Amino acid sequence: MAGKPILVNTGTEMANFVENEKCGLVIEGKDLVRIKEAILRLKENPELCRQLGENGRKAYEQKYSWRIMEQRLKDLYLNLNQKYSSPN
């Protein structure tokens, strides 16, 4: 949402999100060398930072903003209500 690239640990749902949205780097969180390399990669490549941040911001605006998530939640509740309140 902030338009900044993020670093996340491998093997997590957030890693899948970051890979799908191309909004950050996925690294092995226990490997300090990899963490350092990722930070330096971002520091030394402002264009990469800009692009990853832009991708994250776009994902937020198009898929995950509160306005969008609020509507998804309302639709979910409406569907549940219809499913469980209709006579069988």
TAQUIDA-V933205 format. One record per helix or strand. SS is the DSSP state (H for helix, E for strand). FROM is the first residue (numbers start at 1). TO is the last residue. If there is no record, write none. Layout:
BEGIN
ss={SS;SS}
from={FROM;FROM}
to={TO;TO}
END
This chain:
BEGIN
ss={E;H;E;H;H;H}
from={6;13;24;32;46;66}
to={9;21;27;44;64;85}
END
